[in-house]
Structure formats: C-alpha cells, structure tokens
C-alpha cells in the first residue's frame, strides 16, 4: 500500500495513484499529527499532491526521486 501510517510517521511509498488520496487525507487528519516520509516515493498523482498541498504536513524524509525532491517538496514548504 503506497500510504502506510505508523505511530510516528505517514510513509508515502512507490507510485501513488488517485485512489491513495483519501487514505492519505484520513491519515493526515488523524491525531496526533504526524510528518510524512517521502524517501521511497517515486510518483505522486495530482490528487495526492493536492492533499499534501492542502494539509502541508511536515516532511520527515525527502524523496530519492530527483523530480519530487526538486519541485514538489519546496512547494510543500512554501508558506505563502
């Protein structure tokens, strides 16, 4: 499963499709708030990206995939 919540982190792994947006949102809304670990993420569908941009969770680990690390993570940290 691409979205794998644990007690301390929400792991986003592999390729995340549109069907992963709701489980991610539910995990991000659960208490206590947990950062996301993107180290194993290689693809984000725009629905998943929209959830991340709306909630703006802390990012615990950066994705190894260069495009995500360069373009997506900075957008999540933007505090406009």
DSSP file (Angstrom, degrees, kcal/mol; ACC not computed):
  #  RESIDUE AA STRUCTURE BP1 BP2  ACC     N-H-->O    O-->H-N    N-H-->O    O-->H-N    TCO  KAPPA ALPHA  PHI   PSI    X-CA   Y-CA   Z-CA
    1    1 A X              0   0    0      0, 0.0    12,-0.1     0, 0.0    15,-0.1   0.000 360.0 360.0 360.0 128.2    0.0    0.0    0.0
    2    2 A X        +     0   0    0     13,-0.2    11,-3.2     1,-0.1     2,-0.6   0.787 360.0  55.6 -65.1 -28.3    1.5    3.4   -1.0
    3    3 A X  E     +A   12   0A   0      9,-0.2     2,-0.5     2,-0.0     9,-0.2  -0.927  67.4 171.3-109.3 115.8    0.2    5.2    2.1
    4    4 A X  E     -A   11   0A   0      7,-3.0     7,-2.3    -2,-0.6     2,-0.2  -0.854  14.8-160.3-130.0  95.7    1.3    3.4    5.3
    5    5 A X  E     +A   10   0A   0     -2,-0.5     5,-0.2     5,-0.2     2,-0.2  -0.521  12.6 178.0 -74.8 141.1    0.7    5.2    8.6
    6    6 A X        -     0   0    0      3,-3.2    -1,-0.0    -2,-0.2    -2,-0.0  -0.667  48.6 -87.7-123.3-175.0    2.7    4.2   11.6
    7    7 A X  S    S+     0   0    0     -2,-0.2     3,-0.1     1,-0.2    -2,-0.0   0.813 124.9  21.6 -66.1 -28.7    2.6    5.6   15.2
    8    8 A X  S    S+     0   0    0      1,-0.1    27,-0.6    26,-0.1     2,-0.3   0.645 125.6  26.9-115.2 -19.2    5.1    8.3   14.3
    9    9 A X  E     - b   0  35A   0     25,-0.2    -3,-3.2    -5,-0.1     2,-0.6  -0.917  58.7-132.1-140.7 162.6    5.1    8.8   10.5
   10   10 A X  E     -Ab   5  36A   0     25,-2.1    27,-2.5    -2,-0.3     2,-0.4  -0.962  30.7-151.7-115.0 109.7    3.0    8.5    7.4
   11   11 A X  E     -Ab   4  37A   0     -7,-2.3    -7,-3.0    -2,-0.6     2,-0.6  -0.684   9.0-165.6 -84.5 128.9    5.1    6.7    4.8
   12   12 A X  E     +A    3   0A   0     25,-2.6    28,-0.3    -2,-0.4     2,-0.3  -0.965  23.9 176.4-114.0 112.6    4.3    7.5    1.2
   13   13 A X        -     0   0    0    -11,-3.2    28,-0.3    -2,-0.6    26,-0.0  -0.866  34.9 -15.3-127.5 149.9    5.9    4.8   -0.9
   14   14 A X  E    S-d   41   0B   0     26,-2.4    28,-2.7    -2,-0.3    29,-1.5  -0.295 111.5 -14.7  67.5-143.8    6.2    3.7   -4.5
   15   15 A X  E     -d   43   0B   0     27,-0.2     2,-0.6    26,-0.2    29,-0.2  -0.868  64.5-153.0 -99.6 123.2    3.8    5.2   -7.0
   16   16 A X  E     -d   44   0B   0     27,-2.8    29,-1.8    -2,-0.6    32,-0.2  -0.853  14.0-169.2-100.8 119.9    0.7    6.9   -5.5
   17   17 A X    >   -     0   0    0     -2,-0.6     3,-1.8    27,-0.1     4,-0.3  -0.323  42.9 -86.9 -96.3-178.2   -2.4    6.9   -7.7
   18   18 A X  T >  S+     0   0    0      1,-0.3     3,-1.4     2,-0.2     4,-0.4   0.797 123.3  65.6 -61.9 -28.5   -5.7    8.8   -7.3
   19   19 A X  T 3> S+     0   0    0      1,-0.3     4,-0.5     2,-0.1    -1,-0.3   0.628  95.0  60.4 -69.1 -11.6   -7.1    6.0   -5.1
   20   20 A X  H <> S+     0   0    0     -3,-1.8     4,-1.8     1,-0.2    -1,-0.3   0.524  82.1  82.8 -91.8  -7.1   -4.4    6.9   -2.5
   21   21 A X  H <> S+     0   0    0     -3,-1.4     4,-2.6    -4,-0.3     5,-0.2   0.934  91.6  45.8 -65.0 -46.8   -5.6   10.5   -1.9
   22   22 A X  H  > S+     0   0    0     -4,-0.4     4,-2.7     2,-0.2     5,-0.2   0.937 112.5  48.7 -66.8 -47.0   -8.4    9.6    0.5
   23   23 A X  H  X S+     0   0    0     -4,-0.5     4,-2.1     1,-0.2    -1,-0.2   0.889 113.3  49.8 -58.8 -35.9   -6.3    7.3    2.7
   24   24 A X  H  X S+     0   0    0     -4,-1.8     4,-2.5     2,-0.2    -2,-0.2   0.938 110.7  48.6 -66.2 -45.7   -3.6    9.9    2.8
   25   25 A X  H  X S+     0   0    0     -4,-2.6     4,-1.9     1,-0.2    -2,-0.2   0.922 111.8  49.6 -60.0 -44.3   -6.1   12.6    3.8
   26   26 A X  H  X S+     0   0    0     -4,-2.7     4,-1.0     1,-0.2    -1,-0.2   0.902 111.8  48.3 -62.0 -41.1   -7.5   10.4    6.5
   27   27 A X  H  < S+     0   0    0     -4,-2.1     3,-0.3    -5,-0.2    -1,-0.2   0.892 111.7  49.7 -66.3 -39.1   -4.1    9.6    7.9
   28   28 A X  H  < S+     0   0    0     -4,-2.5    -1,-0.2     1,-0.2    -2,-0.2   0.801 111.3  49.4 -70.8 -28.0   -3.1   13.3    7.9
   29   29 A X  H  < S+     0   0    0     -4,-1.9    -1,-0.2    -5,-0.2    -2,-0.2   0.651  90.7 100.4 -84.7 -15.6   -6.3   14.3    9.7
   30   30 A X  S  < S-     0   0    0     -4,-1.0     2,-0.3    -3,-0.3     4,-0.2  -0.355  80.3 -81.8 -70.2 150.4   -5.8   11.6   12.4
   31   31 A X  S    S+     0   0    0      2,-0.1     2,-0.1    -2,-0.0    -2,-0.1  -0.785 105.6  41.3-100.4 146.2   -4.5   12.6   15.8
   32   32 A X  S    S-     0   0    0     -2,-0.3    -2,-0.1    -4,-0.1     2,-0.0   0.624  94.8-118.2 -75.8 158.0   -1.7   13.1   16.7
   33   33 A X        -     0   0    0     -2,-0.1     2,-0.4    -4,-0.1    -2,-0.1  -0.355  34.3-165.4 -61.3 140.4   -0.4   14.9   13.7
   34   34 A X        -     0   0    0     -4,-0.2   -25,-0.2    -7,-0.2    24,-0.1  -0.969  17.2-119.6-129.6 144.8    2.5   13.0   12.0
   35   35 A X  E     -b    9   0A   0    -27,-0.6   -25,-2.1    -2,-0.4     2,-0.4  -0.324  32.2-112.8 -73.5 164.8    5.0   14.1    9.4
   36   36 A X  E     -bc  10  59A   0     22,-2.8    24,-3.1   -27,-0.2    25,-0.9  -0.797  14.7-147.3-101.0 144.3    5.3   12.3    6.1
   37   37 A X  E     +bc  11  61A   0    -27,-2.5   -25,-2.6    -2,-0.4     3,-0.2  -0.949  21.1 171.4-109.2 114.2    8.2   10.2    5.0
   38   38 A X    >   +     0   0    0     23,-2.1     3,-1.8    -2,-0.6    26,-0.3   0.292  42.3 111.4-105.7   7.9    8.7   10.5    1.2
   39   39 A X  T 3  S+     0   0    0      1,-0.3    25,-1.3    24,-0.2    26,-0.2   0.822  85.6  38.6 -56.1 -35.9   12.0    8.7    0.9
   40   40 A X  T 3  S+     0   0    0    -28,-0.3   -26,-2.4    -3,-0.2     2,-0.3   0.360  89.2 115.6 -97.9   5.1   10.5    5.8   -1.0
   41   41 A X  E <   +d   14   0B   0     -3,-1.8    24,-0.7   -28,-0.3    23,-0.2  -0.598  28.8 166.6 -80.1 131.8    8.0    7.8   -3.1
   42   42 A X  E     +     0   0B   0    -28,-2.7     2,-0.3     1,-0.4   -27,-0.2   0.543  66.0  20.9-118.4 -14.2    8.7    7.7   -6.9
   43   43 A X  E     -d   15   0B   0    -29,-1.5   -27,-2.8     2,-0.0     2,-0.5  -0.962  56.0-164.9-157.2 136.5    5.4    9.1   -8.3
   44   44 A X  E     -d   16   0B   0     -2,-0.3   -27,-0.1   -29,-0.2     2,-0.1  -0.986  18.9-138.4-124.0 121.9    2.6   11.3   -6.9
   45   45 A X    >>  -     0   0    0    -29,-1.8     4,-2.3    -2,-0.5     3,-0.6  -0.428  32.0-110.7 -66.6 153.1   -0.8   11.6   -8.8
   46   46 A X  H 3> S+     0   0    0      1,-0.2     4,-2.5     2,-0.2     5,-0.1   0.806 118.3  59.9 -60.7 -28.8   -2.0   15.1   -8.8
   47   47 A X  H 3> S+     0   0    0      2,-0.2     4,-1.6     1,-0.2    -1,-0.2   0.905 108.0  44.6 -64.2 -40.1   -4.8   14.2   -6.4
   48   48 A X  H <> S+     0   0    0     -3,-0.6     4,-2.3     2,-0.2    -2,-0.2   0.900 112.2  52.2 -69.2 -41.5   -2.3   13.0   -3.8
   49   49 A X  H  X S+     0   0    0     -4,-2.3     4,-2.6     1,-0.2    -2,-0.2   0.895 106.8  53.7 -61.1 -40.2   -0.2   16.2   -4.4
   50   50 A X  H  X S+     0   0    0     -4,-2.5     4,-2.2     2,-0.2    -1,-0.2   0.886 107.5  50.6 -63.2 -38.9   -3.3   18.3   -3.8
   51   51 A X  H  X S+     0   0    0     -4,-1.6     4,-2.4     2,-0.2     5,-0.3   0.942 112.1  47.1 -62.7 -46.7   -3.9   16.6   -0.5
   52   52 A X  H  X S+     0   0    0     -4,-2.3     4,-2.7     1,-0.2     5,-0.3   0.901 113.2  48.7 -62.0 -40.5   -0.3   17.3    0.5
   53   53 A X  H  < S+     0   0    0     -4,-2.6    -1,-0.2     1,-0.2    -2,-0.2   0.848 112.5  48.4 -69.5 -33.2   -0.5   20.9   -0.6
   54   54 A X  H  < S+     0   0    0     -4,-2.2    -2,-0.2    -5,-0.2    -1,-0.2   0.903 122.9  31.2 -72.4 -41.5   -3.8   21.5    1.3
   55   55 A X  H  < S-     0   0    0     -4,-2.4    -2,-0.2    -5,-0.2    -3,-0.2   0.823  86.6-158.2 -87.2 -33.6   -2.6   20.0    4.6
   56   56 A X     <  -     0   0    0     -4,-2.7    -3,-0.1    -5,-0.3    -4,-0.1   0.953  17.8-169.7  51.8  60.9    1.1   20.9    4.3
   57   57 A X        -     0   0    0     -5,-0.3     2,-0.1     1,-0.1   -22,-0.1  -0.312  31.7 -89.8 -72.7 162.1    2.4   18.3    6.7
   58   58 A X        -     0   0    0    -24,-0.1   -22,-2.8     1,-0.1     2,-0.7  -0.471  39.5-131.0 -65.7 143.7    6.0   18.4    7.9
   59   59 A X  E     -c   36   0A   0    -24,-0.2   -22,-0.2     1,-0.2     3,-0.1  -0.897  24.3-178.2-103.9 114.2    8.3   16.4    5.6
   60   60 A X  E    S+     0   0A   0    -24,-3.1     2,-0.4    -2,-0.7   -23,-0.2   0.914  71.3  18.2 -77.9 -46.4   10.4   13.9    7.6
   61   61 A X  E    S-c   37   0A   0    -25,-0.9   -23,-2.1     0, 0.0    -1,-0.3  -0.990  78.3-125.8-131.9 139.1   12.4   12.4    4.8
   62   62 A X        -     0   0    0     -2,-0.4     2,-0.1   -24,-0.1     7,-0.1  -0.473  34.3-101.6 -79.4 149.7   13.0   13.8    1.2
   63   63 A X        -     0   0    0     -2,-0.1   -24,-0.2     1,-0.1   -23,-0.1  -0.434  16.0-142.3 -69.1 145.0   12.2   11.6   -1.8
   64   64 A X  S    S+     0   0    0    -25,-1.3     2,-0.4   -26,-0.3    -1,-0.1   0.740  78.7  98.5 -75.4 -23.3   15.1   10.0   -3.5
   65   65 A X  S  > S-     0   0    0    -24,-0.7     4,-2.3   -26,-0.2     5,-0.2  -0.539  75.3-141.3 -68.3 120.3   13.4   10.6   -6.9
   66   66 A X  H  > S+     0   0    0     -2,-0.4     4,-2.5     1,-0.2     5,-0.2   0.842  94.5  52.0 -57.8 -41.5   15.0   13.8   -8.2
   67   67 A X  H  >>S+     0   0    0      1,-0.2     4,-2.8     2,-0.2     5,-0.7   0.942 112.9  44.8 -62.8 -46.6   11.9   15.5   -9.7
   68   68 A X  I  >>S+     0   0    0      1,-0.2     5,-2.0     2,-0.2     4,-1.1   0.915 114.5  49.1 -63.4 -42.7    9.9   15.1   -6.5
   69   69 A X  I  <5S+     0   0    0     -4,-2.3     5,-0.3     1,-0.2    -1,-0.2   0.891 118.1  39.8 -63.8 -39.1   12.8   16.3   -4.3
   70   70 A X  I  <5S+     0   0    0     -4,-2.5    -2,-0.2    -5,-0.2    -1,-0.2   0.885 131.5  17.5 -80.4 -39.0   13.5   19.4   -6.5
   71   71 A X  I  X5S+     0   0    0     -4,-2.8     4,-0.7    -5,-0.2    -3,-0.2   0.804 124.3  42.3-108.4 -35.0    9.9   20.5   -7.4
   72   72 A X  I  X<S+     0   0    0     -4,-1.1     4,-1.7    -5,-0.7     3,-0.4   0.941 108.7  52.2 -84.7 -48.5    7.4   19.0   -5.0
   73   73 A X  H  ><S+     0   0    0     -5,-2.0     4,-1.4     1,-0.2     3,-0.2   0.902 107.5  52.6 -59.4 -43.9    9.0   19.3   -1.6
   74   74 A X  H  > S+     0   0    0     -5,-0.3     4,-0.8     1,-0.2    -1,-0.2   0.865 107.2  54.0 -60.1 -33.4    9.8   23.0   -1.9
   75   75 A X  H >< S+     0   0    0     -4,-0.7     3,-0.5    -3,-0.4    -1,-0.2   0.887 106.3  52.0 -66.3 -37.6    6.1   23.7   -2.8
   76   76 A X  H 3< S+     0   0    0     -4,-1.7    -1,-0.2     1,-0.2    -2,-0.2   0.805 111.4  47.1 -68.4 -28.0    5.0   21.9    0.4
   77   77 A X  H 3< S+     0   0    0     -4,-1.4    -1,-0.2   -19,-0.0     2,-0.2   0.572  84.0 113.1 -89.6  -9.8    7.3   24.1    2.4
   78   78 A X    <<  -     0   0    0     -4,-0.8    -3,-0.0    -3,-0.5    -4,-0.0  -0.459  51.0-162.8 -65.9 128.4    6.2   27.3    0.8
   79   79 A X              0   0    0     -2,-0.2    -1,-0.1     1,-0.2    -3,-0.1  -0.099 360.0 360.0-107.3  34.7    4.4   29.4    3.4
   80   80 A X              0   0    0      0, 0.0    -1,-0.2     0, 0.0    -2,-0.1   0.512 360.0 360.0 -63.0 360.0    2.6   31.8    1.1
